[in-house]
Structures are given as structure tokens and as C-alpha cells.
Amino acid sequence: MDYASNPPGAIRRTKPRTSAPGDTTKSFAAVSRVVKETHLLDRTRVFYILLFSGLMLALGGAITGFILLGDSWFQLLIAAALGLIFTQFAFLAHEASHRQVFASGPANDRAGRFIATAIVGISYAWWMNKHSRHHANPNKVGKDPDIELDTISFQEKDAETARGLRALITRKQGYLFFPLLTFEGANLHVRSVAALFIREPVKGRWIELSTIAVRFIVVFGAIFWLLPLGMALAFIGVQMAVFGVYMGASFAPNHKGMPIVGADEKLDFFAKQVRTSRNISGGWWASALMGGLNYQVEHHLFPNMPRPHLAKARDIVREHCATLGVPYTETTLVESYSIVIGYLNRVGLSARDPFDCPMVNQFRRV
């Protein structure tokens, strides 16, 4: 396994101990038994009702502020607030997609599809497909869509193929990561809608297309009706930028810079999920900020566990990892960003300099 090198002290791991083959598989069965016995998989309806109600109140307040402010550049503050609120709704749709909210699968899908399409404006079917593949094989070459080539290269083989402008970006992609996230909001919307036009069957295709279309007509119609053209464009730009940065900054610490699993490598479920995931310390405030994604190890082991129970599951999982010597990674949010930036820059060094002479490079390697 290709372990990404991290700065000393940047991550905290459990002390390694010797474990016999097959122990990790038995460990997951033991962890699952303890989790079930302590009712950590039970639904927490009150929490999610309060969370949804709070977000709806926040959304209502932002809409009210938008109407009352009228033609004012203070509207950009409302746009930023909407970027934050839509991201929080996206976290909630993510939890519904994992069956964390309701006991019923169809109820979760209905809630998740409504939140994703009608409120956030992205395809729920696209997200389900992409994210399910990620959970099945996190950081595995050829399997995890989250490490496939996009604007950013997450693997050296992709960086090596970079040419022209992409090579220039790739070589400094760690430093450019957060600036590039300002475009990620628009990218998510475009890619999710484009996925609804593929020839393969898509569950709820026309429901999602019609809902997203109505949502954008209403939102863009209100923005361009109440605001001058320049201010309206700035409003949309700020909202999308905040949404993209917040989403990217919340999901990036989870796996970027963690071990990459080769296409032919075989790992049992427990080892695969724990070794490729990174937790973010901070407790309740980190959980509120990141929608529970700070407990990434536990989320990957028990994807249908409600957010309020993840902290207790962390203690159980850490104890088992310490017993078996399975690396359990946890770091602060700031340290995780440093690790991600460093990792992306190391990968980016594989990008070919478009101004390098191939003949000179050949002699350099001799």
C-alpha cells in the first residue's frame, strides 16, 4: 500500500501492536456487536427534526433579509449566508442518502431528494451513485471516483499526463486548492445536472430535472428581478463560491493524503475503511461545522449511524484499533489542511513542466 508521507506530528495514530491475520475482520464483528448493544444505530428523529427546522428558519431569515435589503451591496452578505446554509442542507441530504435520518429507506430517499434538488439544486441520484462507489472503495485506484482526475490530480499517474495550462496548475495544485474551490460550487451543479442526461437509466430522472429547473427559475428569477444585473451576477458568484469552498473544505480532510490502495490490493472491510480515513478533532463544534464528517472513520464503518451517536462510536473504534494495532488517524482541522496541501503539492511535482526541453530532461535523468 502506498502510504502518503505526512509531516511529523501532523497526525496522531494509535500505537502499533502485533495482530494475527484475520483479527481485523473479527474486530469489526466485535465492534458491530458493541455498537448494536449500545443502541448507537437507533434513529434520532428529534435531532434531525430540530436540525431541519433550524435550517429552514435560517433559510427563511436569509430570504427575508434579501427582500428587505433590495438594491444594496450588503446583499453579498446574504449571498455568503446562503452559501453556508445550502452547504448545511447538503450535509443533511448526505445523511439521508446514508439512511441516517429515518428507519425507512424510501423515507430517507424522499427527504434526501427533496433537500438536494429543491433546496440545494443538485441531483440526488448523481450523488448517490458517486458517493456509494466512494464508500465501497475509499482511495482505491480505479474504484473511488473521488480520486479520479478532475481539475486536481490526486494520483501521480494523472499528474504525469498534465500538459500546458493543466501542468502549470497541477505543479502548484496544493497552494491553488482553496482558490480553485471557489469554482467547485458551480462544478457540482453542472456535473450533477449533466449526469441526468446520460443514456443509462437514472432513478427519478424527470422528477429531479423538473425540480431543479423550477428551483433555478425561482431563485435566479428573484435575484435578477430585485437586483441590478451586475449586483445579481456578483450575488450568484459569491453564493456559489462560498458553497464550493465550504463543501470542499469539509470533504477534503477526510481522505486526501491518506493511503492510496492499489487496484490489485485486497483489504478486509475494517482495515480498508479505517486506514484510508481521517478524523478531525474538536468534538461537537467540529461536528456542527462539518455535518458529522469529522467522524469519518466511524461514518465509513457505520454509514447509517445518526450523527449524534458518532462521538460515542469513536471511543469504541479507537479502543479496538489500539488493541489490534490498526492505524487510527485523527488530527485538527488546520493540520488536516496542511497535510492536504502538502500531499497535493507532492503529487503535483510529477506534472511535466511545459517549458522543459524533453532532450534536457532525458540527460537530467541519466
C-alpha positions in Angstrom: 0.0 0.0 0.0 1.2 3.5 -0.9 1.2 5.5 2.3 1.3 9.3 1.7 4.1 10.8 3.8 2.8 13.4 6.3 4.7 16.0 8.3 6.0 14.7 11.7 3.4 15.3 14.4 0.7 16.3 11.9 -1.4 13.2 12.7 -1.8 11.1 15.8 -2.0 7.4 15.4 -2.7 4.6 17.8 0.5 2.7 19.0 1.1 -0.3 16.7 0.7 -3.7 18.2 1.1 -7.1 16.6 -2.1 -8.7 15.3 -2.7 -12.0 13.7 -4.2 -12.3 10.2 -8.0 -12.2 10.3 -8.1 -10.3 13.6 -9.3 -7.1 11.9 -12.3 -9.0 10.4 -13.1 -10.4 13.8 -12.6 -6.9 15.3 -15.3 -5.4 13.0 -17.7 -8.1 14.1 -17.0 -7.3 17.7 -17.3 -3.5 17.2 -20.6 -4.0 15.4 -21.9 -6.1 18.3 -21.0 -3.5 20.8 -22.4 -0.7 18.7 -25.7 -2.5 18.3 -25.9 -3.4 22.0 -25.4 0.3 23.0 -28.1 1.3 20.5 -25.9 3.6 18.5 -27.7 2.7 15.3 -31.1 3.8 16.7 -32.7 6.7 14.9 -32.5 10.2 16.5 -35.6 11.8 15.0 -35.8 14.7 17.4 -32.3 15.8 16.5 -33.0 15.8 12.8 -36.4 17.5 13.2 -34.7 20.3 15.1 -31.8 20.5 12.7 -34.1 20.7 9.6 -36.4 23.2 11.4 -33.3 25.4 12.4 -32.0 25.3 8.8 -35.4 26.3 7.4 -35.6 29.2 9.8 -32.1 30.3 8.7 -33.2 30.0 5.1 -36.3 31.9 5.8 -34.3 34.6 7.5 -31.9 34.9 4.6 -34.8 35.2 2.1 -36.4 37.9 4.3 -33.2 39.8 4.5 -32.8 39.5 0.7 -36.2 41.0 0.1 -35.8 43.8 2.7 -32.3 44.9 1.6 -33.3 45.4 -2.0 -30.7 47.2 -4.2 -27.7 47.2 -1.8 -24.3 45.7 -2.0 -24.9 44.3 1.5 -26.8 41.6 -0.4 -23.4 39.9 -0.8 -23.6 39.1 2.9 -26.9 37.4 2.3 -25.3 35.5 -0.6 -22.5 34.3 1.6 -25.0 33.3 4.3 -27.0 31.3 1.6 -23.8 29.5 0.6 -23.3 28.4 4.2 -27.0 27.4 4.6 -27.1 25.4 1.4 -24.0 23.5 2.4 -25.6 22.6 5.7 -28.6 21.4 3.8 -26.3 19.3 1.6 -24.9 17.7 4.7 -28.4 16.8 5.7 -29.2 15.3 2.3 -25.9 13.3 2.6 -27.1 11.9 5.9 -30.5 11.0 4.4 -28.7 9.2 1.5 -27.0 7.0 4.1 -30.2 6.1 5.9 -29.1 8.1 9.0 -32.3 10.1 9.4 -35.3 7.6 9.1 -35.5 3.9 9.6 -37.3 3.6 6.2 -35.2 3.6 3.1 -37.9 5.2 0.9 -38.5 7.9 3.5 -34.8 8.8 3.5 -34.7 8.9 -0.3 -37.7 11.2 -0.4 -36.3 13.5 2.1 -32.8 13.4 0.6 -34.1 14.0 -3.0 -36.2 17.0 -1.9 -33.4 18.6 0.0 -30.8 18.0 -2.7 -32.9 19.1 -5.7 -35.4 21.6 -4.4 -33.2 23.4 -1.8 -29.6 22.8 -2.8 -30.1 22.4 -6.6 -28.0 19.3 -7.3 -29.0 15.8 -8.4 -29.7 13.3 -5.6 -29.3 10.3 -8.0 -25.9 11.5 -9.2 -24.7 12.0 -5.6 -26.0 8.6 -4.5 -24.2 6.9 -7.4 -20.9 8.7 -6.9 -20.8 8.6 -3.1 -21.8 4.9 -2.9 -18.9 4.0 -5.1 -16.6 6.0 -2.9 -17.8 4.4 0.3 -17.4 0.9 -1.2 -13.7 1.5 -2.1 -12.3 4.7 -0.5 -9.0 5.8 -2.0 -8.8 2.7 -4.2 -7.3 3.2 -7.7 -9.9 2.6 -10.4 -12.8 2.3 -8.0 -13.1 5.5 -6.0 -14.5 8.4 -8.1 -13.2 10.9 -5.6 -9.6 10.3 -6.6 -10.2 10.3 -10.3 -8.7 13.1 -12.4 -10.6 16.4 -12.3 -9.1 19.9 -12.2 -6.9 18.4 -9.4 -4.7 15.4 -9.8 -4.9 13.1 -6.8 -2.6 10.4 -8.2 0.9 10.8 -9.6 0.0 9.0 -12.8 -2.6 11.6 -13.5 -0.2 14.4 -12.7 2.4 12.9 -15.1 0.0 13.3 -18.0 -0.7 17.0 -17.4 0.3 19.3 -20.2 0.0 23.0 -21.0 -2.1 25.1 -18.6 -3.1 22.0 -16.6 0.5 21.2 -15.9 1.1 24.7 -14.6 -1.9 24.4 -12.3 -1.0 20.8 -11.2 2.5 21.7 -10.2 1.2 24.2 -7.6 -2.2 22.5 -7.1 -1.8 22.3 -3.3 -1.5 26.1 -3.0 -4.2 26.6 -5.5 -6.6 24.1 -3.9 -8.7 26.5 -1.9 -8.8 29.2 -4.6 -10.0 26.5 -7.1 -12.7 25.5 -4.6 -14.4 28.8 -5.4 -15.4 27.2 -8.7 -16.4 23.9 -7.2 -20.0 25.0 -6.4 -20.7 25.7 -10.0 -18.9 22.5 -11.0 -21.1 20.4 -8.7 -24.3 21.8 -10.1 -23.2 21.4 -13.7 -21.9 17.8 -13.3 -24.9 16.7 -11.3 -27.4 18.0 -13.9 -25.3 16.6 -16.8 -25.5 13.2 -15.1 -29.3 13.3 -15.5 -28.9 13.4 -19.3 -26.9 10.2 -19.7 -28.4 7.4 -21.7 -28.3 4.9 -18.9 -31.3 4.6 -16.6 -31.4 7.2 -13.8 -33.8 6.7 -10.9 -36.1 9.7 -10.6 -34.6 11.4 -13.6 -37.6 13.5 -14.6 -38.6 14.4 -11.1 -35.1 15.7 -10.4 -34.8 17.6 -13.7 -38.1 19.3 -13.2 -37.5 20.1 -9.5 -34.0 21.5 -10.2 -35.4 23.5 -13.2 -38.1 25.1 -11.1 -35.7 25.8 -8.3 -33.3 27.7 -10.6 -36.1 29.6 -12.3 -37.4 30.8 -8.9 -34.0 31.6 -7.4 -32.5 33.2 -10.5 -35.7 35.0 -11.3 -35.9 36.6 -7.9 -32.3 37.6 -8.0 -32.4 39.2 -11.4 -35.8 40.8 -10.7 -34.8 42.5 -7.5 -31.1 43.3 -8.2 -29.3 45.2 -11.0 -27.5 43.0 -13.4 -24.0 43.5 -12.0 -25.1 43.0 -8.4 -27.2 39.9 -9.4 -24.2 38.3 -11.0 -22.0 39.2 -8.0 -24.6 37.7 -5.7 -24.7 34.4 -7.6 -20.9 34.3 -7.8 -20.5 34.8 -4.0 -23.1 32.3 -3.1 -21.6 29.7 -5.4 -18.0 30.4 -4.2 -18.9 30.1 -0.5 -20.9 26.9 -1.2 -17.9 25.4 -3.1 -15.3 26.3 -0.6 -17.4 25.1 2.3 -18.2 21.8 0.7 -14.6 21.2 -0.5 -13.1 22.3 2.9 -15.4 19.8 4.7 -14.9 16.8 2.5 -11.2 17.2 1.6 -9.7 16.4 5.1 -11.5 13.0 5.2 -9.2 11.0 2.8 -6.8 13.3 0.9 -3.2 12.5 1.9 -4.3 9.1 3.4 -3.0 5.8 2.0 -3.9 5.0 -1.7 -5.0 1.4 -2.2 -3.6 -0.2 -5.4 -6.1 -1.5 -8.0 -5.0 -5.1 -7.2 -4.6 -4.8 -3.4 -7.1 -6.7 -1.2 -8.0 -5.4 2.3 -10.8 -6.5 4.6 -13.6 -4.1 5.2 -12.5 -2.9 8.6 -8.9 -2.2 7.7 -9.8 -0.6 4.4 -12.2 1.9 5.9 -10.1 2.8 8.9 -6.7 3.0 7.2 -7.9 5.3 4.4 -10.0 7.7 6.6 -9.0 10.6 8.8 -11.0 12.1 11.7 -11.0 15.7 12.7 -10.8 16.5 16.4 -12.9 19.2 18.0 -16.0 17.4 19.3 -19.4 19.0 19.0 -18.3 22.2 17.3 -16.5 20.3 14.5 -19.5 18.0 14.1 -21.8 21.0 13.7 -19.4 22.7 11.3 -18.8 19.7 9.1 -22.1 17.9 9.4 -20.6 14.9 11.2 -17.9 14.4 8.6 -15.3 15.0 11.3 -16.0 11.4 12.5 -15.0 10.0 9.1 -13.7 6.6 10.4 -16.9 5.8 12.2 -19.0 7.1 9.4 -17.3 4.8 6.9 -17.6 1.8 9.3 -21.3 2.6 10.1 -22.6 4.8 7.3 -26.2 4.6 8.6 -25.3 5.7 12.1 -27.0 9.0 13.1 -24.8 12.0 13.6 -25.3 12.4 17.4 -24.0 8.8 18.0 -20.8 9.1 16.1 -18.8 10.5 19.0 -19.6 7.5 21.2 -18.7 5.1 18.4 -15.4 6.9 18.1 -14.4 5.7 21.6 -15.3 2.1 20.8 -13.5 2.1 17.5 -10.3 3.7 18.9 -10.1 1.1 21.6 -10.4 -1.8 19.1 -7.8 -0.2 16.8 -5.4 0.2 19.7 -5.8 -3.4 20.6 -5.1 -4.7 17.1 -2.5 -2.1 16.0 -4.7 -0.8 13.2 -3.6 2.9 12.5 -6.4 5.3 13.6 -5.8 8.8 12.3 -7.1 11.9 13.9 -5.8 15.5 13.6 -7.0 19.1 14.0 -8.8 20.8 11.1 -5.9 23.2 10.5 -3.4 20.4 10.5 -5.5 18.4 8.1 -5.5 21.3 5.6 -1.7 21.5 5.9 -1.5 17.7 5.2 -3.8 18.0 2.2 -1.9 20.9 0.7 1.4 19.2 1.1 0.1 16.0 -0.4 -1.4 17.7 -3.4 1.9 19.6 -4.0 3.9 16.3 -3.8 1.6 14.7 -6.3 1.8 17.8 -8.5 5.6 17.6 -8.8 5.0 14.7 -11.2 3.5 17.2 -13.7 5.7 17.9 -16.6 6.9 21.5 -17.0 5.5 22.6 -20.4 8.7 24.7 -20.9 11.1 21.9 -20.2 13.1 20.6 -23.1 12.5 16.8 -23.5 16.2 16.2 -24.5 17.4 18.2 -21.5 15.1 16.2 -19.2 16.5 12.9 -20.7 20.0 13.9 -19.8 18.9 15.0 -16.3 17.7 11.5 -15.6 21.0 10.0 -16.6 
